[in-house]
Amino acid sequence: MDKARQSLGVFLALLCVLNLAVASVRSSPEEQRFNLMLKAERDTLGLPSTQRMRVMEETYENLFPGSADTDPTQLSDAELGFNFRSTYIAAHFSRRLHHFAILSAQLSELESRGAANEDQRRKLHETMMALRLFEKADEYRARHPDLGLPAIPEIVTSKVLVDDGPLVYRVHRSDFKLIRDTAPIKDGIRIVAVVHPSCNPSRRALSDIMLDRRIWPAVRNVTQWMTPQGARLDFQLLQKWNREHSEVEIKIPDSVRDWPMLTDWSTPHFYLLKDGEVVDEFMGWPSDGGNQQRLLELLGRGGLI
């Protein structure tokens, strides 16, 4: 009986391998490339966000050379669907308009065939939001009321802009508006803190910093408090935070590509900049004591204490 069970187990294992081999042979090149994109996405988990962004972008360009010149009309619905999913992953990491244009063309072809679905439409809108294409996103939302897409805040421009600073958005304290502004980080000693109100370590860090009489006076006037760049604006959450913590105004970056000096946008992450260049950094705020000493060292290196 044991031998029979063992033989059956070996047979089933061989059958599984055979099925996988057959599936691999039958899968289209587009499906194989999509699977490689998924593998790269898994394999890069744990890398600093900007390094992961670079690896994923290079993976897509290697798998889809000349992707902008590929004619989507020559692909089947299934093949085009796999290409769309691959391009969506690339756009998610690269934050490049180039990839959005390809994604848009792919969905347009699917729409013309009546083969597009709600998930694809949501992914296109999500990419618009991540790339801060607010006007396009608002027009798209109006064309697809059935999707229940989020409303876009009114975008206004600050009266005073720092010409050479990265573009950011400030959340209006009371109205449904985003104020387009720039961050002064290129001159002198500055702190950039990547935080988010929904991140527990970020909240711990912000609370500890504001209560620390050694740290708070040193950081309050030189720090840019920034969220990571994402498809969700978390407008209400940020508006509530900024109303309740007026001296710690958390802003939204337009593009992480405007901040090439920052290596990672994981939260919380603290950078010391001198004339726009990073001279010290650290990440994290442990629950068993925080990271005040590390922040004090960073501030000391910058001559802020």
Order of alpha helices (4+ residues) and beta strands (2+ residues): alpha-alpha-alpha-alpha-alpha-alpha-alpha-beta-beta-beta-beta-alpha-alpha-beta-alpha-beta-beta-beta-alpha
